[in-house]
Amino acid sequence: MNYLQRSLAETAMYRDKQLMGDKLLSLGFNQQHTEAMIKVKVLNRMAGPGMPEYQGNS
């Protein structure tokens, strides 16, 4: 992994922790898994508008 990719990953994790906290609140493993997946979906939805759109050859 080069420096730029590492820097982008660290920035994304920092943003995630600032928005949603750095700990899971649920006690059980299944609930923690669900909580983590919800956080991932929220983060992906927030990042979605900034992603480039694919334009195929038509």
C-alpha positions as CSV (number, residue, x, y, z in Angstrom):
1,M,0.0,0.0,0.0
2,N,1.5,3.3,-1.0
3,Y,1.4,6.4,1.2
4,L,-1.5,8.1,-0.5
5,Q,-3.8,5.1,-0.1
6,R,-2.8,4.8,3.6
7,S,-3.5,8.4,4.2
8,L,-6.9,8.2,2.6
9,A,-7.8,5.1,4.7
10,E,-6.6,6.9,7.9
11,T,-8.6,10.0,7.0
12,A,-11.8,7.8,6.4
13,M,-11.4,6.1,9.7
14,Y,-10.9,9.4,11.5
15,R,-14.0,10.8,9.9
16,D,-15.9,7.6,10.9
17,K,-14.8,7.7,14.5
18,Q,-15.7,11.5,14.8
19,L,-19.2,11.0,13.4
20,M,-20.2,7.7,15.0
21,G,-17.9,7.2,18.0
22,D,-14.9,4.8,18.3
23,K,-16.7,2.1,20.3
24,L,-19.7,-0.2,19.7
25,L,-22.5,0.3,22.2
26,S,-24.0,-3.2,21.8
27,L,-22.9,-6.0,24.2
28,G,-23.7,-9.1,22.2
29,F,-21.7,-10.2,19.1
30,N,-24.7,-10.4,16.8
31,Q,-25.8,-6.9,17.9
32,Q,-22.3,-5.6,17.5
33,H,-22.1,-7.0,13.9
34,T,-25.5,-5.3,13.1
35,E,-24.3,-2.0,14.6
36,A,-21.1,-2.1,12.6
37,M,-22.9,-2.9,9.4
38,I,-25.3,0.0,9.9
39,K,-22.3,2.3,10.5
40,V,-20.7,1.0,7.2
41,K,-23.9,1.6,5.3
42,V,-24.2,5.2,6.7
43,L,-20.6,5.9,5.8
44,N,-21.0,4.5,2.3
45,R,-24.2,6.6,1.8
46,M,-22.3,9.7,2.9
47,A,-19.4,9.0,0.5
48,G,-21.7,8.1,-2.4
49,P,-22.4,11.6,-3.8
50,G,-18.7,12.2,-4.1
51,M,-18.0,9.1,-6.1
52,P,-17.5,9.4,-9.9
53,E,-20.2,8.0,-12.1
54,Y,-19.3,5.4,-14.8
55,Q,-20.0,6.4,-18.3
56,G,-19.9,3.4,-20.6
57,N,-19.4,3.4,-24.4
58,S,-22.8,3.7,-25.9
